[in-house]
Amino acid sequence: VSQSRYEKSGKVREHIEAQRKFQEHLQELNESLDQRVKEQTKELAEEKRQIQILLDNMKQAVFRVGADGKIVAPISQHAQEIFGENILGKNVYQLVFDQADLDHVRMDVLKDALSMAYGEGSLQWMLAEPNFPAKLKLKELNKIIKFAYEPLFHANDELIQVLFALYRDWE
C-alpha cells in the first residue's frame, strides 16, 4: 500500500513539473509574440511615415473618398494648399463639386455615377467613369483643377474607395 502512495506522489510531482514547464513555455511564447507585435507595429508606423512623406512631396492633392462621400486619411499636404483648409472628414461633393462650374444635371449625373459604383465591381466603375470630369473651375477658389480618379477595390472586386488626385491647371 505504501508503495502505491509513493507511486502516486511521484506521478503528482511529475504532473506538477510538467505543468511548470508548460507554464514556462507558454510565458516564453507570450513574450516572443509581444516582441513580434512590437516589431511589426514599429515597421508599420515607419511604412506609414514613408507613405506620408511621399504624399507630402507630391504637387497634387491626393486623398481617398469612401462610399459616404467623406474624405479619409492619408491626405497629401498639397490638398491643404489647394483648398486652404484641412479636408479630412469633409464631404467631397460639398468641398469640390458643389463649388465647381457644374450645372445641376451634370452634378446629379456625377453623384449618381459615383454612388452606384460603390459596392459594385470593376464593370460598374467602367460604366461610371466617363461621367467624372477631368477638369473643373472651382469658383470660390478661382482655380482650374485637373482630376484623376483611381478605384480602390476590395479583394472580392467590390469598390470600397476612390482615390482622387487633383492638381492646378496652370494654362
Backbone as CSV, one residue per row, in Angstrom:
resi,resn,N_x,N_y,N_z,CA_x,CA_y,CA_z,C_x,C_y,C_z
1,VAL,0.830,-1.183,0.000,0.000,0.000,0.000,0.877,1.250,0.000
2,SER,1.933,1.229,0.812,2.803,2.400,0.885,3.512,2.620,-0.455
3,GLN,3.748,1.545,-1.199,4.381,1.680,-2.487,3.471,2.403,-3.469
4,SER,2.183,2.139,-3.440,1.263,2.808,-4.354,1.154,4.295,-4.000
5,ARG,1.238,4.641,-2.696,1.245,6.062,-2.322,2.498,6.742,-2.866
6,TYR,3.599,6.021,-2.771,4.853,6.552,-3.277,4.759,6.777,-4.792
7,GLU,4.170,5.786,-5.488,3.989,5.920,-6.935,3.076,7.091,-7.256
8,LYS,2.001,7.241,-6.451,1.069,8.341,-6.684,1.741,9.689,-6.452
9,SER,2.521,9.800,-5.394,3.184,11.081,-5.123,4.214,11.382,-6.216
10,GLY,4.838,10.358,-6.767,5.783,10.552,-7.873,5.063,11.049,-9.121
11,LYS,3.894,10.484,-9.376,3.117,10.927,-10.532,2.618,12.360,-10.329
12,VAL,2.255,12.698,-9.115,1.815,14.068,-8.820,2.982,15.027,-9.059
13,ARG,4.176,14.657,-8.565,5.353,15.507,-8.789,5.648,15.660,-10.276
14,GLU,5.546,14.566,-11.036,5.763,14.627,-12.491,4.738,15.548,-13.147
15,HIS,3.501,15.427,-12.710,2.437,16.265,-13.257,2.696,17.738,-12.934
16,ILE,3.086,18.027,-11.704,3.379,19.408,-11.295,4.563,19.945,-12.107
17,GLU,5.582,19.133,-12.295,6.755,19.555,-13.067,6.366,19.802,-14.532
18,ALA,5.531,18.938,-15.084,5.080,19.119,-16.475,4.278,20.412,-16.603
19,GLN,3.433,20.706,-15.628,2.657,21.953,-15.656,3.584,23.164,-15.554
20,ARG,4.601,23.070,-14.686,5.551,24.174,-14.533,6.280,24.431,-15.841
21,LYS,6.730,23.372,-16.506,7.417,23.510,-17.792,6.476,24.089,-18.855
22,PHE,5.252,23.621,-18.835,4.258,24.147,-19.777,4.044,25.641,-19.554
23,GLN,3.924,26.061,-18.290,3.734,27.485,-17.967,4.945,28.309,-18.403
24,GLU,6.149,27.793,-18.196,7.357,28.492,-18.628,7.364,28.639,-20.150
25,HIS,7.027,27.557,-20.835,6.997,27.585,-22.307,5.937,28.569,-22.795
26,LEU,4.784,28.575,-22.168,3.712,29.500,-22.523,4.160,30.943,-22.300
27,GLN,4.842,31.192,-21.201,5.363,32.542,-20.911,6.364,32.968,-21.981
28,GLU,7.252,32.062,-22.382,8.230,32.365,-23.434,7.525,32.683,-24.750
29,LEU,6.508,31.901,-25.082,5.752,32.153,-26.311,5.066,33.516,-26.266
30,ASN,4.473,33.861,-25.138,3.816,35.162,-24.992,4.813,36.309,-25.140
31,GLU,5.972,36.176,-24.522,7.000,37.210,-24.632,7.487,37.340,-26.067
32,SER,7.651,36.210,-26.743,8.080,36.224,-28.144,7.013,36.900,-29.023
33,LEU,5.760,36.566,-28.771,4.664,37.164,-29.525,4.594,38.665,-29.280
34,ASP,4.724,39.090,-28.040,4.728,40.518,-27.717,5.842,41.239,-28.467
35,GLN,7.022,40.638,-28.502,8.154,41.250,-29.192,7.877,41.362,-30.688
36,ARG,7.309,40.315,-31.283,6.995,40.337,-32.712,5.946,41.397,-33.020
37,VAL,4.935,41.528,-32.168,3.908,42.544,-32.360,4.525,43.938,-32.291
38,LYS,5.411,44.167,-31.327,6.087,45.465,-31.200,6.912,45.773,-32.439
39,GLU,7.647,44.777,-32.936,8.466,44.972,-34.136,7.604,45.286,-35.353
40,GLN,6.519,44.538,-35.529,5.663,44.771,-36.686,4.936,46.098,-36.574
41,THR,4.539,46.492,-35.382,3.907,47.791,-35.180,4.875,48.906,-35.549
42,LYS,6.129,48.744,-35.142,7.160,49.728,-35.466,7.374,49.795,-36.987
43,GLU,7.411,48.640,-37.646,7.582,48.597,-39.097,6.404,49.265,-39.803
44,LEU,5.196,48.982,-39.345,4.016,49.610,-39.946,4.016,51.120,-39.759
45,ALA,4.417,51.570,-38.601,4.487,53.010,-38.343,5.507,53.657,-39.282
46,GLU,6.609,53.001,-39.504,7.631,53.535,-40.413,7.115,53.549,-41.855
47,GLU,6.423,52.492,-42.272,5.836,52.463,-43.615,4.814,53.579,-43.788
48,LYS,3.996,53.791,-42.772,3.003,54.867,-42.815,3.698,56.223,-42.932
49,ARG,4.774,56.404,-42.180,5.530,57.657,-42.235,6.119,57.867,-43.630
50,GLN,6.642,56.799,-44.220,7.223,56.897,-45.561,6.151,57.233,-46.603
51,ILE,4.971,56.654,-46.473,3.870,56.962,-47.394,3.473,58.426,-47.260
52,GLN,3.401,58.918,-46.022,3.029,60.316,-45.813,4.090,61.248,-46.396
53,ILE,5.364,60.900,-46.247,6.438,61.700,-46.841,6.275,61.745,-48.355
54,LEU,6.005,60.606,-48.942,5.790,60.534,-50.389,4.622,61.419,-50.803
55,LEU,3.500,61.287,-50.114,2.325,62.099,-50.430,2.608,63.588,-50.268
56,ASP,3.314,63.939,-49.205,3.561,65.352,-48.918,4.540,65.992,-49.891
57,ASN,5.281,65.197,-50.629,6.211,65.746,-51.601,5.660,65.753,-53.020
58,MET,4.420,65.362,-53.160,3.761,65.433,-54.468,3.108,66.806,-54.594
59,LYS,3.073,67.325,-55.770,2.394,68.599,-56.006,0.967,68.326,-56.483
60,GLN,0.326,67.415,-55.783,-1.059,67.060,-56.074,-1.802,66.896,-54.759
61,ALA,-3.085,67.196,-54.803,-3.939,66.875,-53.662,-4.369,65.423,-53.862
62,VAL,-3.907,64.551,-53.010,-4.217,63.123,-53.121,-4.960,62.717,-51.855
63,PHE,-6.128,62.100,-52.059,-6.928,61.646,-50.926,-7.892,60.573,-51.397
64,ARG,-8.453,59.861,-50.424,-9.425,58.801,-50.717,-10.801,59.242,-50.245
65,VAL,-11.804,58.745,-50.948,-13.188,59.058,-50.605,-13.955,57.748,-50.452
66,GLY,-14.661,57.621,-49.334,-15.469,56.430,-49.080,-16.854,56.560,-49.692
67,ALA,-17.631,55.512,-49.564,-18.975,55.471,-50.145,-19.886,56.558,-49.595
68,ASP,-19.590,57.042,-48.393,-20.405,58.104,-47.789,-20.010,59.495,-48.292
69,GLY,-19.005,59.552,-49.189,-18.565,60.822,-49.747,-17.557,61.547,-48.878
70,LYS,-17.179,60.961,-47.746,-16.251,61.609,-46.823,-14.798,61.300,-47.212
71,ILE,-13.965,62.303,-47.036,-12.541,62.185,-47.327,-11.847,61.542,-46.124
72,VAL,-11.035,60.515,-46.409,-10.344,59.774,-45.353,-8.827,59.881,-45.535
73,ALA,-8.095,59.673,-44.455,-6.630,59.727,-44.473,-6.076,58.493,-45.174
74,PRO,-4.879,58.570,-45.686,-3.976,59.713,-45.659,-4.328,60.733,-46.732
75,ILE,-3.909,61.966,-46.487,-4.160,63.079,-47.392,-2.833,63.782,-47.624
76,SER,-2.550,64.118,-48.871,-1.304,64.825,-49.151,-1.367,66.247,-48.613
77,GLN,-0.214,66.767,-48.268,-0.127,68.128,-47.732,-0.590,69.156,-48.762
78,HIS,-0.410,68.861,-50.037,-0.788,69.798,-51.095,-2.307,70.032,-51.120
79,ALA,-3.078,69.117,-50.575,-4.540,69.308,-50.518,-4.874,70.557,-49.716
80,GLN,-4.150,70.782,-48.643,-4.397,71.981,-47.834,-4.024,73.238,-48.622
81,GLU,-2.982,73.154,-49.440,-2.589,74.301,-50.259,-3.665,74.627,-51.294
82,ILE,-4.259,73.599,-51.897,-5.298,73.840,-52.903,-6.566,74.374,-52.260
83,PHE,-7.001,73.748,-51.169,-8.291,74.098,-50.577,-8.199,75.127,-49.452
84,GLY,-6.985,75.359,-48.952,-6.814,76.345,-47.898,-7.330,75.900,-46.546
85,GLU,-7.556,74.608,-46.376,-8.046,74.075,-45.109,-7.760,72.578,-45.027
86,ASN,-7.877,72.038,-43.827,-7.754,70.601,-43.617,-9.034,69.953,-44.143
87,ILE,-8.894,69.012,-45.064,-10.074,68.431,-45.711,-10.479,67.079,-45.142
88,LEU,-9.751,66.568,-44.166,-10.068,65.272,-43.569,-11.498,65.276,-43.027
89,GLY,-12.286,64.292,-43.439,-13.655,64.147,-42.956,-14.669,65.002,-43.702
90,LYS,-14.204,65.857,-44.603,-15.119,66.708,-45.370,-15.829,65.868,-46.421
91,ASN,-16.977,66.360,-46.852,-17.732,65.710,-47.911,-17.191,66.188,-49.253
92,VAL,-16.744,65.272,-50.098,-16.112,65.632,-51.368,-17.082,66.378,-52.277
93,TYR,-18.366,66.059,-52.197,-19.336,66.740,-53.055,-19.439,68.216,-52.666
94,GLN,-19.501,68.475,-51.369,-19.594,69.864,-50.909,-18.281,70.605,-51.104
95,LEU,-17.173,69.964,-50.809,-15.873,70.612,-50.886,-15.467,70.923,-52.320
96,VAL,-15.662,69.963,-53.197,-15.150,70.093,-54.558,-16.249,70.391,-55.569
97,PHE,-17.203,69.509,-55.672,-18.123,69.580,-56.797,-19.198,70.648,-56.646
98,ASP,-19.625,70.947,-55.420,-20.639,71.989,-55.250,-20.115,73.368,-55.623
99,GLN,-18.819,73.583,-55.512,-18.265,74.887,-55.866,-17.686,74.920,-57.280
100,ALA,-17.869,73.845,-58.023,-17.361,73.772,-59.395,-18.379,74.371,-60.360
101,ASP,-17.916,74.597,-61.564,-18.776,75.155,-62.597,-19.598,74.056,-63.282
102,LEU,-20.286,73.263,-62.474,-21.157,72.197,-62.982,-22.612,72.634,-62.860
103,ASP,-23.391,72.373,-63.912,-24.821,72.638,-63.774,-25.450,71.518,-62.962
104,HIS,-26.693,71.696,-62.574,-27.363,70.720,-61.697,-27.473,69.339,-62.328
105,VAL,-27.692,69.295,-63.635,-27.828,67.998,-64.303,-26.502,67.238,-64.256
106,ARG,-25.403,67.909,-64.597,-24.094,67.246,-64.566,-23.724,66.834,-63.148
107,MET,-24.087,67.672,-62.182,-23.813,67.348,-60.775,-24.577,66.092,-60.359
108,ASP,-25.850,66.019,-60.703,-26.651,64.840,-60.362,-26.106,63.587,-61.029
109,VAL,-25.704,63.693,-62.291,-25.148,62.544,-63.013,-23.856,62.075,-62.338
110,LEU,-23.003,63.029,-61.946,-21.754,62.696,-61.273,-22.021,61.988,-59.949
111,LYS,-22.889,62.551,-59.138,-23.198,61.946,-57.835,-23.808,60.562,-58.005
112,ASP,-24.738,60.423,-58.950,-25.363,59.116,-59.186,-24.339,58.093,-59.665
113,ALA,-23.475,58.502,-60.584,-22.468,57.576,-61.117,-21.546,57.092,-60.006
114,LEU,-21.091,58.012,-59.157,-20.221,57.612,-58.049,-20.948,56.729,-57.053
115,SER,-22.144,57.128,-56.662,-22.864,56.355,-55.645,-23.225,54.957,-56.149
116,MET,-23.510,54.819,-57.437,-23.848,53.497,-57.978,-22.617,52.607,-58.132
117,ALA,-21.421,53.203,-58.197,-20.201,52.411,-58.366,-19.748,51.778,-57.054
118,TYR,-19.975,52.462,-55.932,-19.541,51.918,-54.639,-20.255,50.603,-54.342
119,GLY,-19.481,49.653,-53.866,-20.033,48.352,-53.521,-20.203,47.441,-54.722
120,GLU,-19.871,47.943,-55.891,-20.005,47.157,-57.124,-18.623,46.803,-57.660
121,GLY,-18.608,46.104,-58.774,-17.364,45.634,-59.355,-16.780,46.584,-60.378
122,SER,-15.708,46.124,-61.011,-14.972,46.955,-61.962,-15.801,47.309,-63.198
123,LEU,-16.728,46.474,-63.583,-17.578,46.789,-64.739,-18.422,48.031,-64.448
124,GLN,-19.003,48.098,-63.267,-19.805,49.273,-62.901,-18.923,50.522,-62.867
125,TRP,-17.685,50.373,-62.399,-16.762,51.510,-62.392,-16.506,51.998,-63.817
126,MET,-16.266,51.064,-64.738,-16.005,51.445,-66.129,-17.206,52.176,-66.734
127,LEU,-18.400,51.785,-66.340,-19.598,52.461,-66.839,-19.760,53.850,-66.216
128,ALA,-19.335,54.010,-64.988,-19.493,55.283,-64.278,-18.408,56.291,-64.640
129,GLU,-17.211,55.825,-64.896,-16.041,56.696,-65.059,-16.194,57.797,-66.113
130,PRO,-16.835,57.568,-67.247,-16.969,58.666,-68.222,-17.760,59.873,-67.688
131,ASN,-18.469,59.710,-66.593,-19.251,60.802,-66.010,-18.443,61.681,-65.058
132,PHE,-17.175,61.342,-64.825,-16.343,62.098,-63.900,-15.564,63.152,-64.675
133,PRO,-15.646,64.403,-64.269,-14.953,65.465,-65.001,-13.430,65.365,-64.863
134,ALA,-12.736,65.694,-65.940,-11.275,65.684,-65.932,-10.710,67.039,-65.520
135,LYS,-11.509,68.092,-65.661,-11.058,69.434,-65.326,-12.279,70.262,-64.926
136,LEU,-12.124,71.029,-63.861,-13.204,71.897,-63.379,-12.633,73.209,-62.881
137,LYS,-13.438,74.251,-62.995,-13.079,75.513,-62.362,-13.804,75.566,-61.027
138,LEU,-13.020,75.723,-59.962,-13.599,75.863,-58.635,-13.800,77.353,-58.390
139,LYS,-15.073,77.758,-58.400,-15.422,79.185,-58.375,-14.888,79.902,-57.143
140,GLU,-15.140,79.369,-55.963,-14.737,80.049,-54.730,-13.224,80.182,-54.616
141,LEU,-12.496,79.187,-55.113,-11.039,79.226,-55.047,-10.436,79.937,-56.254
142,ASN,-11.260,80.155,-57.282,-10.825,80.768,-58.534,-9.617,80.021,-59.107
143,LYS,-9.733,78.689,-59.143,-8.658,77.836,-59.649,-9.258,76.817,-60.604
144,ILE,-8.499,76.498,-61.629,-8.876,75.399,-62.519,-8.100,74.175,-62.041
145,ILE,-8.833,73.107,-61.765,-8.246,71.894,-61.193,-8.440,70.724,-62.155
146,LYS,-7.371,69.984,-62.381,-7.449,68.737,-63.156,-7.649,67.592,-62.177
147,PHE,-8.392,66.596,-62.615,-8.753,65.462,-61.767,-8.294,64.149,-62.378
148,ALA,-7.880,63.238,-61.510,-7.656,61.841,-61.873,-8.318,61.016,-60.778
149,TYR,-8.951,59.938,-61.187,-9.673,59.070,-60.255,-9.132,57.663,-60.399
150,GLU,-8.954,57.007,-59.275,-8.483,55.618,-59.299,-9.354,54.797,-58.354
151,PRO,-10.010,53.760,-58.874,-10.852,52.940,-57.999,-10.012,52.052,-57.092
152,LEU,-10.447,51.895,-55.867,-9.784,51.000,-54.911,-10.773,49.891,-54.566
153,PHE,-10.455,48.706,-55.032,-11.354,47.572,-54.881,-10.942,46.687,-53.720
154,HIS,-11.923,46.093,-53.071,-11.704,45.061,-52.066,-11.295,43.801,-52.824
155,ALA,-10.773,42.816,-52.146,-10.317,41.579,-52.784,-11.419,40.902,-53.600
156,ASN,-12.686,41.130,-53.249,-13.786,40.489,-53.971,-14.294,41.352,-55.123
157,ASP,-13.473,42.294,-55.613,-13.797,43.177,-56.734,-14.972,44.099,-56.406
158,GLU,-15.028,44.538,-55.163,-16.064,45.468,-54.725,-15.407,46.823,-54.471
159,LEU,-15.918,47.867,-55.131,-15.343,49.201,-54.957,-15.607,49.688,-53.540
160,ILE,-14.519,50.001,-52.813,-14.675,50.460,-51.434,-14.312,51.931,-51.266
161,GLN,-13.397,52.423,-52.115,-12.998,53.828,-52.053,-12.537,54.266,-53.432
162,VAL,-12.511,55.589,-53.602,-11.962,56.158,-54.826,-10.817,57.079,-54.423
163,LEU,-9.689,56.890,-55.073,-8.530,57.740,-54.856,-8.640,58.923,-55.820
164,PHE,-8.598,60.122,-55.264,-8.637,61.345,-56.066,-7.233,61.932,-56.110
165,ALA,-6.824,62.404,-57.275,-5.579,63.164,-57.423,-5.958,64.444,-58.167
166,LEU,-5.775,65.577,-57.494,-6.132,66.870,-58.061,-4.885,67.735,-58.146
167,TYR,-4.787,68.488,-59.215,-3.686,69.432,-59.325,-4.132,70.632,-60.131
168,ARG,-3.494,71.756,-59.862,-3.855,73.005,-60.524,-3.468,72.945,-61.994
169,ASP,-4.333,73.480,-62.802,-4.064,73.617,-64.225,-3.547,75.032,-64.430
170,TRP,-2.322,75.166,-64.866,-1.690,76.482,-64.991,-1.897,77.108,-66.360
171,GLU,-2.754,76.521,-67.195,-2.989,77.070,-68.534,-3.665,78.415,-68.454
